[in-house]
Amino acid sequence: MEKHYHLGLLCFVHLLIKADGVTDQTELEALEKIKAGENVPADVVREFERWVVDKAEPEIYRYGLGHLRECTEIEKLRVFAILYKLSEIDGRVHTQELRMLLYSVKTAGVAFNEVVDFARSQPRMF
């Protein structure tokens, strides 16, 4: 997978983790598993972490969406399937997380039911 996929994924995972205003240990552990499971290169992670420090949510969203637009349909589905599963990681789906996920899926031109079906077809990620 290429850099666009990885940067888009990192942006949207960051936004989802921050959406409810609380970042817990479970989410941080899931983030590490995502980076490892998706083979995100360390230099891409460092680049993203340096870039995101002083950015506001709308800028992160636009940057991530720009990268997703360069991805294949399967890569987009994979990003949103990961987000879907991540939204459930703490035992409940917060309203803010759901809104962000639904809005992002719509903006990226992906059908939500396809995301759910794809997520369910994938092996356990976390």
N, C-alpha and C positions, 0 to 999 in steps of 0.2 A: 504494500500500500504506500501511497505517496504522501508527500509533505502536506498537500491540501487536506487530505483526509485527517491526518494527525492534528493539524492546527485547528481545523473545524471541530474535531472531536474535543480537543482540550478547551476550546472556547465554550462550547455548549455544556460540557461537564462542569466547568468553572461556574457558569451562570446558574446551572441547576443546583449545585451545592450551595451557592450563596442565596438562592431564591427565597428561602424561608427565614433568612436572617440568622440561622444557627448552623454552624459547621461542626458536626460531631465526629468522634473517632471512627465510627463505622463508615462514614462517608469518605474520610481520608484514607482508610484502609482500602475501600473500594476503588478510589482514585489510583492508588498504587497498583492494584490488580488490573485495572483498565490499561494503564500505561504498559505494564508487562505483557498482558494478554494481547494487546494490539501492536506490540513491538514498536512502541513510539521511541525513536532514537533519543538518546540523552541530550544531544545538541539541540533537537527540536524542543524538548521540554525546557531546557535552559533558555532558549530564545523566547519561548512563550512566557515563562516566568518573569523574565526581565521586562518584556513588553507590557504585560498585564498590570504591573504594579500600580501605575498611576492612571489607569483607564477607568472610565465610567461604564456602567452596564450597557448603554446604547452603543457605544463604540466597540465594545467587545462583541456584542451581538452582530453588528454590521460586518466586523472583521471575520467572525466565524461564518456568517452566511456567505460572504464572498468566497471563502475557501470551499464551503459546501457546494456552491454552484459549479465548481470545477471538478466535483466528484461524480463518479458513476451513480446510477440509481441504487445499485446494491450497496455501495459505500454509504450513501445517504440513509438507506434503510438500516444499515448496521449502526450508524451513529445514533439514530433515534431509538433503535431497539435497546442500545446500551443506556440511553437516557431514561427510557421507560422502566427498565429494570432498576436503574439507580434510584429512580423516584420512590421505589418501594423499599429501599434498603433499610430504612429506619423503622419499618413496621407500619407506616402509614404514609399516604400520599397527601402532601400539604397542598392547599388551594393554590398558592403561589407557584409551586412546582408544576402543578397540572396546567395552569394558565400558560406558563412559559413553554411547556412542552407542546401543548396544542397550538399555540401561536407559531412556534418555530416550525412545526411540522407543516402547517398550512402555508407559511411564507416560503418554505423550501419546495412546495409543490408536491408533497408526499401525502398519500392518503393515510389517515391515522389507523384505520383497520388493517392496512398492510403492515404498519409498524408493529401493531399488537401481534399479528399472525407471525411475522418474522421473529419477534422477540420470543414468542412461545416455541418456535421451531429450533431455537439456538440452545446449545448446552448451557448449563448454569455458569454464570460469569463470576459471581461473587461468593 
